[in-house]
Amino acid sequence: MEELLRELHQEEDGLATAEYGIVMLAAVGFAGLLVAVLSSGEVREMLAGIVQRALTL
C-alpha cells in the first residue's frame, strides 16, 4: 500500500510546477492589461480628477 501511495505522489510532483506556471502567465497577462488601461489618456485624466477632488475636500 505504501508503495502505491509513493507512486501516486511521484506522478503528481510536476503538477504544482505546471499550475504555478499557468498562474504566473495569467498574472503577467493581467498586469499587461492593467498597464495598457492605466496608460491611456482618458484613464489618466479620470485618476487625476479623483485625486484633485480628494485633495480639495
Backbone bond lengths (Angstrom), bond angles and torsions (degrees), N, CA, C in turn:
res aa  C-N    CA-C-N  psi(-1)  N-CA   C-N-CA  omega(-1)  CA-C   N-CA-C  phi
1 M - - - 1.456 - - 1.531 110.58 -
2 E 1.323 116.52 -42.33 1.472 120.02 -179.90 1.519 111.14 -63.08
3 E 1.329 115.53 -37.62 1.459 119.24 -179.43 1.533 110.67 -65.89
4 L 1.313 116.95 -39.27 1.454 121.23 177.99 1.531 110.57 -63.55
5 L 1.322 117.05 -42.49 1.462 121.20 178.06 1.519 111.16 -63.89
6 R 1.323 117.47 -39.97 1.463 121.30 177.88 1.524 110.95 -62.93
7 E 1.348 116.53 -42.15 1.461 120.60 179.38 1.522 111.14 -64.42
8 L 1.329 116.69 -42.14 1.457 119.91 178.23 1.522 111.18 -63.68
9 H 1.307 116.27 -40.76 1.466 120.03 179.85 1.522 110.92 -65.95
10 Q 1.321 117.57 -39.39 1.457 120.77 -179.44 1.525 111.27 -66.93
11 E 1.340 117.26 -32.74 1.455 120.16 179.02 1.520 111.57 -67.82
12 E 1.314 118.72 -25.02 1.450 122.81 -177.52 1.518 113.04 -96.48
13 D 1.307 118.62 2.56 1.465 121.40 -177.18 1.526 112.59 -58.36
14 G 1.305 118.71 -39.35 1.454 121.15 -177.33 1.522 114.41 -80.84
15 L 1.317 117.85 -11.32 1.459 120.09 -176.75 1.519 112.13 -64.80
16 A 1.299 117.83 -41.55 1.466 119.95 -178.54 1.531 110.08 -61.95
17 T 1.300 117.01 -39.58 1.456 121.00 179.85 1.530 110.78 -66.94
18 A 1.326 117.05 -41.54 1.460 120.76 179.26 1.533 110.61 -65.88
19 E 1.327 116.36 -42.96 1.460 119.90 178.62 1.526 110.74 -64.20
20 Y 1.316 117.08 -39.94 1.459 121.48 177.61 1.528 110.15 -61.47
21 G 1.306 116.50 -42.26 1.468 120.66 179.42 1.521 111.91 -63.49
22 I 1.330 117.32 -41.31 1.462 120.96 179.29 1.521 110.60 -65.26
23 V 1.324 116.71 -42.59 1.467 120.71 178.66 1.521 110.58 -63.67
24 M 1.326 117.40 -40.52 1.467 120.58 179.29 1.527 110.99 -64.95
25 L 1.325 117.54 -41.07 1.466 120.43 178.03 1.527 110.91 -63.36
26 A 1.318 116.61 -40.95 1.466 120.15 178.13 1.526 110.49 -64.56
27 A 1.335 117.17 -40.54 1.468 121.01 179.96 1.527 110.91 -65.29
28 V 1.306 117.24 -41.36 1.466 120.74 179.04 1.525 110.38 -66.28
29 G 1.323 117.04 -40.21 1.458 120.36 177.05 1.520 111.85 -62.87
30 F 1.333 116.42 -42.57 1.460 120.32 178.76 1.524 110.30 -65.76
31 A 1.325 117.76 -40.24 1.465 121.03 178.81 1.525 110.46 -63.15
32 G 1.322 117.54 -40.88 1.463 121.00 177.53 1.516 111.84 -62.66
33 L 1.325 116.59 -42.42 1.458 120.85 177.15 1.520 111.11 -63.31
34 L 1.320 116.68 -42.07 1.465 121.50 179.20 1.525 111.17 -62.82
35 V 1.319 117.76 -42.14 1.462 121.59 178.22 1.525 110.24 -63.44
36 A 1.316 116.80 -42.24 1.462 120.08 179.81 1.525 111.17 -63.10
37 V 1.321 116.78 -42.17 1.466 120.29 -179.44 1.525 110.78 -68.72
38 L 1.324 116.74 -45.58 1.461 119.86 -176.54 1.523 113.28 -71.14
39 S 1.313 117.60 -20.79 1.462 119.20 -179.33 1.530 112.18 -88.07
40 S 1.319 117.93 -4.42 1.461 119.74 178.35 1.529 109.80 -73.86
41 G 1.307 115.97 150.47 1.463 121.41 -176.45 1.514 113.79 -63.00
42 E 1.332 117.17 -39.92 1.464 120.77 -178.30 1.523 111.46 -63.63
43 V 1.307 115.82 -44.43 1.473 119.88 -179.13 1.521 109.56 -67.85
44 R 1.321 116.63 -39.50 1.463 119.91 179.31 1.533 110.87 -61.49
45 E 1.339 116.61 -42.41 1.476 120.85 177.62 1.523 111.07 -64.65
46 M 1.326 116.87 -40.92 1.451 120.61 179.85 1.532 111.15 -63.51
47 L 1.328 116.47 -44.33 1.463 120.32 178.53 1.527 111.45 -64.89
48 A 1.334 117.00 -39.64 1.465 120.48 177.25 1.515 110.57 -62.85
49 G 1.341 117.23 -39.95 1.462 121.39 177.42 1.515 112.29 -63.31
50 I 1.325 116.65 -40.91 1.469 120.74 178.14 1.518 110.72 -63.41
51 V 1.330 116.60 -45.02 1.461 120.31 -179.99 1.523 110.10 -65.41
52 Q 1.317 117.69 -41.34 1.462 120.99 -179.57 1.536 110.83 -63.16
53 R 1.343 116.80 -44.15 1.473 119.88 177.81 1.519 111.35 -63.95
54 A 1.328 117.62 -37.68 1.456 120.88 179.85 1.530 110.90 -66.60
55 L 1.332 116.49 -36.54 1.471 120.04 -178.75 1.528 112.40 -75.69
56 T 1.332 117.39 -25.50 1.466 119.39 -179.28 1.528 112.66 -82.97
57 L 1.320 117.49 -11.68 1.477 120.32 178.30 1.463 109.41 -75.19
